[in-house]
Structures are given as structure tokens and as C-alpha cells.
């Protein structure tokens, strides 16, 4: 019996890869905010400028060429030269994403490390950071859809039981409706929408600029 048993083939997640320069990371005080993101990018750039030597005439030379691999579950940043993993983040802990107000080639995202600690990872992308932001945004939407599907599958047995109970009591139906409307999925949808609402206009502007 065991000789004929085959484990199901795992379904591979859609994954996209984009080349970028990794500017660096820095702790931030809040999980989101355009001002927080821009201050983080500016602080890292200033730190790179202070590290310039006679051999390095531009801060770009101090940025590491990387491959940013993005899936609905993870964001993995690999060094192009060595293949080493520099950053690995769970998409579920991404709290903010945006493009620099001063330079459309630069962007960053904020990750929640724990309940009170947050880190901002910053990148520079040619000709615009809009492409990277759109890919990460799409990954977050797929992640959200997975949460919806999982929640829906869990709710189906309950809904079947509620249908039987409805024929006996209308009070049960009212209680079920109230519980569904206050589900955590609604809160998750609101949270994800809030993450990207502030970058859509900026991303569109960046894309238009790159075409020009």
C-alpha cells in the first residue's frame, strides 16, 4: 500500500523577480506614513554619503545590486553577486509601501518586526520604482484573496448548520448575520486597502514619468 502512495504535488505560488539596488534598512517609529517612509530613505542616503571615500564618488556605488523575489507569501532580497539572502520578509507583516517624494526611482516598505518594532527596507529601481511597488501590491492582493478563500472554507460548514437552524428559529439567522458582518476578514480588507491607498497616485505618476 505504501509503495503506491504518492504525496500530492505542492502548488507553487506565482513569483516575480525584479532587479534593484538595495539602499539599506533602518528602524522606524511607526508602521505607516509617507513622512516616516521619506525620512527613512533620506536618513539612509545621508548615511551612505557620509561613508563615501576617494574610491567611491557616488552613494549609488555603495548600494548593493539585488534581485527582489516577490510571491504572495514572501519578499526575498538576494545579492546578485553572491546569491546570498539579504532580506526575507513575510508579506502578511508588511504595513506600508510607498515611493519617495523626492526621487521616483526610490521606494521602500515597512515591515512589522514585533508588536512595537518596525523596520523600513529601501530600494532604488531604474527607471522608476513604480514597477516594484505594483508587483508587491499585487502580491498583497493575492495574499488577501487567500485569506478570504480560507475564511470562506471555514464558514461553509457553519453556514450549512445555520441553514438547518433557520428553519426552526428566525433568531438564529439574525445572530449569524451579525457575526458575519463583524468578521476579522472585513478588518483585514480595510487594513490592506489602507496600505496602498496612498501610493496609487504616486505610482501612476512615476510610471508616466518613466514613459516620458
C-alpha positions in Angstrom: 0.0 0.0 0.0 2.7 2.5 1.0 4.7 1.7 -2.2 1.9 3.0 -4.3 1.2 6.1 -2.1 2.2 9.4 -3.7 2.3 12.7 -1.8 0.3 15.5 -3.5 2.4 17.9 -5.5 2.6 21.3 -3.7 1.1 24.1 -5.7 3.8 26.7 -6.5 3.0 30.3 -5.8 3.3 32.8 -8.6 6.6 34.6 -8.2 8.1 37.6 -9.9 11.6 38.9 -9.8 12.9 42.4 -10.4 16.4 43.9 -10.4 17.1 46.7 -8.0 19.7 48.4 -5.8 19.3 47.8 -2.1 19.8 51.1 -0.3 19.5 49.6 3.2 17.2 49.3 6.1 16.5 51.4 9.2 14.2 51.1 12.3 11.2 53.4 12.2 8.9 54.5 14.9 5.5 53.9 13.2 4.1 51.2 11.0 3.0 53.5 8.2 3.1 57.1 6.9 4.5 58.9 3.9 6.6 61.1 6.1 8.0 58.1 8.0 9.0 56.4 4.7 10.6 59.5 3.3 12.6 60.3 6.4 13.9 56.7 6.4 15.0 56.9 2.8 16.7 60.3 3.4 18.4 59.1 6.5 19.9 56.0 4.8 21.0 58.1 1.8 22.7 60.6 4.1 24.5 57.7 5.9 25.8 56.4 2.5 27.0 59.9 1.6 29.0 60.1 4.8 30.6 56.7 4.0 31.9 57.9 0.7 35.7 57.7 0.1 38.1 58.5 -2.6 37.2 55.2 -4.3 33.5 55.9 -4.1 32.4 59.2 -5.6 28.6 58.5 -5.5 26.3 56.9 -3.0 24.9 54.7 -5.7 28.2 52.9 -5.8 27.6 51.8 -2.2 24.1 50.4 -2.9 24.1 46.6 -3.4 22.7 45.1 -6.7 20.0 42.7 -5.7 17.2 40.5 -7.1 13.8 41.1 -5.3 11.8 37.9 -5.5 8.1 38.5 -4.7 5.4 36.0 -4.0 2.0 36.2 -2.1 3.8 34.8 0.9 7.3 36.2 0.9 9.6 39.0 -0.3 13.2 37.7 -0.6 16.1 40.0 -1.5 19.1 38.2 -2.9 22.6 39.7 -3.6 23.3 39.5 -7.3 27.0 38.9 -6.8 26.9 36.1 -4.2 23.3 34.8 -4.3 23.1 35.3 -0.5 19.7 36.2 1.0 20.0 39.7 2.5 16.3 40.1 3.5 13.4 37.7 3.8 10.0 39.2 4.9 6.6 37.7 5.2 4.0 39.7 3.2 1.5 39.4 6.0 3.7 41.6 8.1 4.0 44.4 5.5 2.4 47.5 6.9 3.2 50.2 4.4 4.6 50.7 0.9 5.4 53.9 -1.0 7.6 55.8 -3.4 10.0 58.7 -2.4 8.6 62.1 -2.8 12.0 63.4 -3.9 13.1 60.7 -6.3 10.6 58.4 -8.1 13.4 55.8 -8.5 13.5 55.2 -4.8 10.9 53.3 -2.7 10.5 51.4 0.5 8.3 49.2 2.5 7.8 48.9 6.3 7.7 45.6 8.0 6.4 44.8 11.5 9.2 43.0 13.4 7.1 42.6 16.6 4.3 44.4 18.4 6.3 47.7 18.8 9.2 47.4 16.4 9.2 48.3 12.7 11.8 48.3 10.0 11.9 50.1 6.7 13.7 48.5 3.7 14.6 50.9 0.9 15.4 50.3 -2.8 16.4 52.2 -5.9 14.9 50.9 -9.3 15.5 52.1 -12.8 13.8 53.8 -14.5 11.1 54.1 -11.8 10.2 52.3 -8.5 6.6 52.1 -9.7 7.1 48.6 -11.2 8.4 47.2 -7.9 5.6 48.7 -5.9 3.0 47.4 -8.3 4.4 43.8 -8.0 4.4 44.0 -4.3 0.9 45.4 -4.3 -0.3 42.5 -6.5 1.3 40.0 -4.1 -0.6 41.6 -1.2 -3.9 41.4 -3.1 -3.3 37.7 -3.8 -2.4 37.2 -0.1 -5.6 38.8 0.9 -7.6 36.6 -1.6 -6.0 33.5 0.0 -7.2 34.7 3.4 -10.7 35.3 2.0 -10.8 31.8 0.5 -9.5 30.2 3.7 -12.1 32.0 5.7 -14.9 31.1 3.3 -14.0 27.4 3.5 -14.1 27.6 7.3 -17.5 29.3 7.2 -19.2 26.8 4.9 -19.9 24.1 7.5 -21.2 26.8 9.9 -23.5 28.2 7.2 -24.9 24.7 6.5 -25.6 24.2 10.2 -27.2 27.7 10.3 -29.5 26.8 7.3 -30.9 23.9 9.3 -31.3 26.0 12.4 -33.0 28.7 10.4 -36.0 26.5 9.6 -36.5 26.2 13.4 -35.8 29.7 14.6 -35.5 33.1 12.9 -33.5 34.4 15.8 -30.6 32.1 14.8 -30.5 33.8 11.4 -30.2 37.2 12.9 -27.3 36.2 15.1 -25.5 34.6 12.2 -25.8 37.7 10.1 -24.4 39.9 12.8 -21.4 37.6 13.4 -20.5 37.5 9.7 -20.6 41.3 9.3 -18.2 41.7 12.2 -15.7 39.1 11.0 -12.0 39.7 11.0 -11.9 39.4 7.2 -13.6 42.8 6.9 -11.0 44.3 9.1 -8.2 42.7 7.1 -9.7 44.1 3.9 -9.8 47.6 5.3 -6.2 47.3 6.5 -4.8 46.1 3.1 -6.8 48.8 1.3 -5.3 51.4 3.6 -1.7 50.3 3.0 -1.9 51.1 -0.7 -4.4 53.9 -1.0 -1.7 56.5 -0.5 0.7 55.1 -3.2 -1.6 54.7 -6.1 -1.4 58.3 -7.4 2.3 58.3 -6.8 2.8 55.1 -8.6 0.8 56.3 -11.6 2.9 59.5 -11.7 6.1 57.5 -11.5 5.0 55.3 -14.4 4.0 58.2 -16.6 7.3 59.9 -15.9 9.3 56.8 -16.9 7.4 56.6 -20.3 8.2 60.2 -21.0 
